[in-house]
Amino acid sequence: MKFFAASAHTPSGHREASSSSMRRMFWFCLAGLSGCSSKTDPLPEPAASVASATVSGSASVAASPPPRPRPVEVRMIALKGGTFTMGDDIFDRQGTLDASKPPHPVSVAPFQLDVTEVTVDAYRRCVEAGACSSPAELRRQIQTEPHCSWYESNRGNHPVNCVSWHQAHAYCTWAGKQLPTEDMWEFAARGKAGRTFPWGNYARGGQSWGLPLDVHDRLQGSCRIPHKSDYDTIPVGCAPRGATPEGVLDLAGNVMEWTASPYCNYATKKCDETKRVIRGGTNDIDDRGWVIWSVVRWAAPPEDVTNLYGFRCAKLDRP
């Protein structure tokens, strides 16, 4: 009550007003003491609390996961698309290309295609990002058979092989692309003119199966690994003479390539949804040059894995 004692000594002219003001101030403070101290600076936070918050913040930053690897930027070739003749019956007398008969018109929308097959280094990024699984580790059945590039040293720029259709699909999806359809693949290899080989037409005067004598050089270029068999993979893009006029490389040789398409019979239109089409040939063309003919088709279950299978990705051009 000392507060009222002080107010009793105010001059008489201001006593009543001052007393009233003092009462209001008293009840205001009594109702909420924070109102009385609202003009004072807040007390500094205890040092321990500040240190604790700092440590907590640092721990949060330290616990943040590192950024995941991004897809390798691969150059793509834009193809305008159009209508072309798919399939052929030029080897009808040999009976080796029954799956490629009969020739028939097909229309393809504009799309982009990877210039080369997906490499070991590019696929490794996907594995490190947790979006792809590692290729299978296969044992060689014969000495001349290629091993899985993933498990060979110094093969980062070779096409990845020993991958299933599912693994190829997972990679292309992670990279923001897709596996090319069979139609896309053949259009890229043959063009609207229907080339025999990716680099041009059949040249007479070659071996009995129709392959030009110099095609082996065109495929292998100068990058054959010494003391390796013809089955072995070679670095992607190292045979520029085997490119298409549009600039797509390695559509013949190196590894066969998975496509997105189920295997369908051209004549009956009947499709086998349990198999996917594989295109392109391997480097083993000694006496079977027809295996790299641009119309040759193969089929395998999507879970199948072999050291002869690889892939490349495509992307549709959206309007």
C-alpha positions as CSV (number, residue, x, y, z in Angstrom):
1,M,0.0,0.0,0.0
2,K,3.0,2.3,-0.2
3,F,1.8,3.2,-3.7
4,F,-1.2,5.0,-2.2
5,A,0.9,6.7,0.5
6,A,3.0,8.3,-2.3
7,S,-0.2,9.5,-4.1
8,A,-1.4,11.2,-0.9
9,H,1.3,13.9,-1.2
10,T,0.3,15.2,-4.6
11,P,-0.7,18.9,-4.8
12,S,-4.3,19.5,-3.9
13,G,-5.2,20.8,-7.4
14,H,-4.2,17.6,-9.1
15,R,-4.8,15.2,-6.2
16,E,-8.1,13.8,-7.5
17,A,-7.1,13.3,-11.1
18,S,-3.7,11.9,-10.0
19,S,-5.3,9.5,-7.6
20,S,-7.7,8.3,-10.2
21,S,-4.9,7.8,-12.7
22,M,-2.9,5.9,-10.1
23,R,-5.8,3.6,-9.3
24,R,-6.2,2.7,-13.0
25,M,-2.5,2.0,-13.3
26,F,-2.5,-0.1,-10.2
27,W,-5.4,-2.3,-11.4
28,F,-3.9,-2.5,-14.9
29,C,-0.6,-3.8,-13.5
30,L,-2.4,-6.1,-11.1
31,A,-4.4,-7.7,-13.9
32,G,-1.3,-8.4,-16.1
33,L,2.2,-7.5,-14.9
34,S,3.5,-8.0,-18.5
35,G,1.7,-4.8,-19.4
36,C,3.9,-2.9,-17.0
37,S,7.1,-4.2,-18.4
38,S,6.1,-4.2,-22.0
39,K,8.4,-1.3,-22.7
40,T,11.5,-3.0,-21.3
41,D,13.9,-5.0,-23.5
42,P,13.4,-8.8,-23.4
43,L,15.9,-10.7,-21.4
44,P,18.7,-12.3,-23.5
45,E,18.3,-16.0,-24.1
46,P,20.5,-18.2,-21.8
47,A,23.8,-19.1,-23.4
48,A,23.0,-22.8,-23.0
49,S,19.8,-22.5,-25.0
50,V,21.6,-20.7,-27.8
51,A,24.4,-23.3,-27.9
52,S,21.8,-26.1,-27.9
53,A,19.9,-24.6,-30.9
54,T,23.2,-24.1,-32.8
55,V,24.2,-27.7,-32.2
56,S,20.7,-28.9,-33.2
57,G,20.8,-26.8,-36.4
58,S,24.3,-28.1,-37.3
59,A,23.2,-31.7,-36.7
60,S,20.2,-31.2,-39.0
61,V,22.4,-29.9,-41.8
62,A,24.9,-32.7,-41.2
63,A,22.2,-35.3,-41.3
64,S,20.8,-34.1,-44.7
65,P,21.5,-36.8,-47.4
66,P,23.9,-35.9,-50.2
67,P,22.3,-35.0,-53.5
68,R,21.6,-38.1,-55.7
69,P,23.5,-38.5,-58.9
70,R,21.8,-37.0,-61.9
71,P,21.6,-38.7,-65.4
72,V,24.5,-38.3,-67.7
73,E,23.6,-35.8,-70.4
74,V,23.6,-37.8,-73.7
75,R,23.4,-36.2,-77.1
76,M,20.2,-37.1,-78.9
77,I,19.4,-36.9,-82.6
78,A,16.0,-35.4,-83.6
79,L,14.3,-37.5,-86.3
80,K,11.3,-35.9,-88.0
81,G,9.4,-39.2,-88.4
82,G,7.2,-40.1,-91.4
83,T,6.0,-43.1,-93.2
84,F,8.4,-45.8,-94.3
85,T,8.4,-49.5,-95.4
86,M,9.1,-51.7,-92.4
87,G,10.4,-55.2,-92.9
88,D,11.8,-56.8,-96.1
89,D,11.8,-60.0,-98.0
90,I,15.1,-59.7,-99.8
91,F,16.6,-62.8,-98.1
92,D,13.4,-64.8,-98.6
93,R,15.3,-67.5,-100.5
94,Q,17.5,-68.2,-97.5
95,G,14.6,-68.3,-95.0
96,T,16.7,-66.5,-92.4
97,L,14.5,-63.4,-92.1
98,D,11.0,-64.9,-91.9
99,A,10.2,-62.7,-88.9
100,S,10.9,-59.6,-91.0
101,K,8.3,-60.4,-93.7
102,P,6.2,-59.1,-95.2
103,P,7.3,-55.5,-95.8
104,H,4.5,-53.0,-94.8
105,P,4.1,-49.3,-94.4
106,V,4.4,-47.8,-90.9
107,S,4.1,-44.2,-89.8
108,V,6.3,-42.8,-87.0
109,A,5.8,-39.6,-85.1
110,P,8.8,-37.2,-84.6
111,F,11.1,-38.4,-81.8
112,Q,14.7,-38.1,-80.5
113,L,17.1,-41.0,-80.1
114,D,20.3,-41.4,-78.1
115,V,23.3,-41.2,-80.5
116,T,24.9,-44.2,-78.8
117,E,24.0,-47.0,-76.6
118,V,23.8,-46.4,-72.8
119,T,27.3,-46.8,-71.4
120,V,28.6,-48.5,-68.2
121,D,29.4,-45.1,-66.7
122,A,25.9,-43.7,-67.5
123,Y,24.2,-46.7,-66.0
124,R,26.4,-46.6,-62.9
125,R,24.8,-43.1,-62.1
126,C,21.4,-44.7,-62.1
127,V,22.6,-47.5,-59.7
128,E,24.2,-44.9,-57.4
129,A,20.9,-43.0,-57.4
130,G,19.0,-46.1,-56.3
131,A,16.9,-46.1,-59.4
132,C,18.5,-49.1,-61.1
133,S,19.9,-52.5,-60.0
134,S,23.3,-53.7,-60.9
135,P,23.7,-55.8,-64.1
136,A,23.8,-59.6,-63.7
137,E,27.2,-61.2,-63.3
138,L,27.4,-64.0,-65.9
139,R,30.1,-66.5,-66.4
140,R,31.6,-67.0,-69.8
141,Q,30.4,-70.1,-71.5
142,I,33.2,-70.1,-74.1
143,Q,36.4,-68.2,-74.3
144,T,35.4,-66.0,-77.2
145,E,32.2,-64.9,-75.4
146,P,32.2,-61.4,-74.1
147,H,31.9,-60.8,-70.3
148,C,29.6,-58.3,-68.7
149,S,31.2,-54.8,-69.2
150,W,30.0,-53.8,-65.8
151,Y,32.5,-56.1,-64.2
152,E,35.5,-55.4,-66.5
153,S,38.0,-52.7,-65.7
154,N,38.3,-49.6,-67.9
155,R,35.1,-50.2,-69.7
156,G,33.1,-47.1,-68.6
157,N,32.6,-46.0,-72.2
158,H,31.5,-49.4,-73.4
159,P,27.8,-50.2,-73.8
160,V,26.3,-51.7,-70.6
161,N,25.2,-55.3,-71.1
162,C,23.9,-58.1,-69.0
163,V,20.7,-56.1,-68.3
164,S,17.1,-57.2,-68.6
165,W,14.3,-55.4,-70.4
166,H,13.1,-54.3,-66.9
167,Q,16.5,-52.8,-66.0
168,A,16.7,-51.0,-69.4
169,H,13.2,-49.6,-68.9
170,A,14.0,-48.5,-65.4
171,Y,17.1,-46.6,-66.6
172,C,15.3,-44.8,-69.4
173,T,12.4,-43.8,-67.1
174,W,14.9,-42.4,-64.5
175,A,16.6,-40.4,-67.3
176,G,13.2,-38.9,-68.3
177,K,13.1,-40.9,-71.5
178,Q,11.7,-44.2,-72.7
179,L,12.9,-47.3,-74.6
180,P,12.4,-46.8,-78.3
181,T,9.6,-48.8,-79.9
182,E,10.6,-51.3,-82.6
183,D,9.1,-48.9,-85.2
184,M,11.3,-46.0,-84.0
185,W,14.4,-48.2,-84.0
186,E,14.0,-49.4,-87.6
187,F,13.1,-46.0,-88.8
188,A,16.3,-44.6,-87.3
189,A,18.3,-47.4,-88.9
190,R,16.7,-47.3,-92.3
191,G,15.2,-43.8,-92.8
192,K,12.3,-43.1,-95.2
193,A,14.4,-44.5,-98.1
194,G,14.6,-48.0,-96.4
195,R,18.4,-48.4,-96.2
196,T,19.8,-51.9,-96.1
197,F,22.3,-51.0,-93.4
198,P,22.4,-47.9,-91.1
199,W,25.2,-46.3,-93.2
200,G,23.7,-47.2,-96.7
201,N,22.4,-49.8,-99.1
202,Y,23.5,-53.2,-100.0
203,A,26.7,-53.2,-102.1
204,R,27.0,-56.0,-104.7
205,G,30.4,-57.7,-104.9
206,G,30.5,-58.5,-101.3
207,Q,30.4,-61.9,-99.6
208,S,27.6,-64.4,-100.4
209,W,25.3,-63.2,-97.7
210,G,25.4,-59.6,-99.1
211,L,27.6,-57.8,-96.7
212,P,30.1,-55.4,-98.2
213,L,33.7,-56.5,-97.8
214,D,34.6,-53.3,-95.9
215,V,31.7,-53.4,-93.4
216,H,33.9,-55.0,-90.7
217,D,36.2,-52.0,-90.8
218,R,33.2,-49.7,-90.8
219,L,31.9,-51.3,-87.7
220,Q,35.1,-51.7,-85.7
221,G,36.9,-48.5,-86.8
222,S,40.2,-48.4,-85.0
223,C,39.0,-49.2,-81.5
224,R,39.2,-53.0,-81.4
225,I,40.7,-54.0,-78.1
226,P,44.0,-56.0,-78.7
227,H,43.8,-59.7,-78.0
228,K,40.0,-59.6,-77.6
229,S,37.5,-61.7,-79.7
230,D,35.1,-60.3,-82.2
231,Y,32.3,-60.9,-79.7
232,D,33.7,-58.3,-77.3
233,T,32.1,-54.9,-77.0
234,I,33.9,-51.8,-78.2
235,P,33.7,-48.1,-76.9
236,V,30.5,-46.5,-78.1
237,G,30.7,-44.2,-81.1
238,C,34.2,-45.3,-82.1
239,A,33.1,-46.5,-85.5
240,P,31.9,-43.3,-87.2
241,R,31.8,-44.9,-90.6
242,G,28.9,-47.0,-89.4
243,A,26.7,-43.9,-88.6
244,T,23.4,-43.2,-90.3
245,P,23.2,-40.1,-92.5
246,E,21.4,-38.4,-89.6
247,G,24.2,-39.2,-87.2
248,V,23.0,-42.1,-85.1
249,L,25.8,-44.4,-84.2
250,D,26.2,-48.1,-83.4
251,L,22.8,-49.4,-84.7
252,A,24.7,-52.3,-86.2
253,G,27.3,-54.2,-84.1
254,N,28.5,-53.8,-80.5
255,V,25.4,-55.1,-78.6
256,M,21.8,-55.9,-79.5
257,E,19.3,-53.4,-78.1
258,W,16.1,-53.9,-76.2
259,T,13.0,-52.1,-77.5
260,A,9.7,-51.2,-75.9
261,S,7.6,-53.3,-78.2
262,P,6.1,-56.8,-77.6
263,Y,6.9,-59.3,-80.4
264,C,4.2,-59.3,-83.0
265,N,4.0,-61.3,-86.2
266,Y,3.9,-58.9,-89.2
267,A,1.7,-61.2,-91.2
268,T,-0.9,-62.3,-88.7
269,K,-0.7,-59.2,-86.4
270,K,-0.7,-61.6,-83.5
271,C,1.5,-60.5,-80.6
272,D,3.3,-62.3,-77.8
273,E,3.1,-60.1,-74.7
274,T,5.6,-62.3,-72.9
275,K,8.5,-61.3,-75.2
276,R,10.1,-58.0,-76.2
277,V,11.7,-57.2,-79.5
278,I,15.5,-56.9,-79.7
279,R,17.2,-55.1,-82.6
280,G,20.7,-54.6,-83.9
281,G,23.6,-57.2,-84.2
282,T,26.7,-58.0,-82.3
283,N,30.3,-57.7,-83.4
284,D,30.4,-61.4,-84.4
285,I,29.7,-61.0,-88.1
286,D,32.4,-63.4,-89.5
287,D,30.1,-65.5,-91.7
288,R,26.7,-64.2,-90.7
289,G,26.6,-60.7,-92.0
290,W,22.8,-60.8,-92.2
291,V,22.6,-60.4,-88.4
292,I,23.3,-56.7,-88.7
293,W,20.8,-56.1,-91.5
294,S,18.5,-53.3,-90.3
295,V,15.3,-55.4,-90.6
296,V,16.5,-58.3,-88.5
297,R,14.3,-59.0,-85.4
298,W,14.9,-61.0,-82.3
299,A,12.7,-61.6,-79.3
300,A,13.2,-62.6,-75.7
301,P,11.4,-62.6,-72.4
302,P,11.8,-59.2,-70.6
303,E,13.6,-60.9,-67.7
304,D,16.2,-62.5,-70.0
305,V,19.8,-61.4,-69.4
306,T,22.8,-62.0,-71.7
307,N,26.1,-60.3,-72.4
308,L,24.8,-59.6,-75.9
309,Y,22.0,-57.3,-74.9
310,G,22.2,-53.6,-74.2
311,F,20.0,-50.6,-75.0
312,R,19.6,-46.9,-75.8
313,C,16.8,-44.5,-75.0
314,A,14.4,-42.3,-77.0
315,K,12.1,-39.4,-76.3
316,L,8.9,-38.4,-78.1
317,D,8.7,-34.9,-79.4
318,R,5.6,-33.4,-77.7
319,P,3.6,-30.9,-79.8
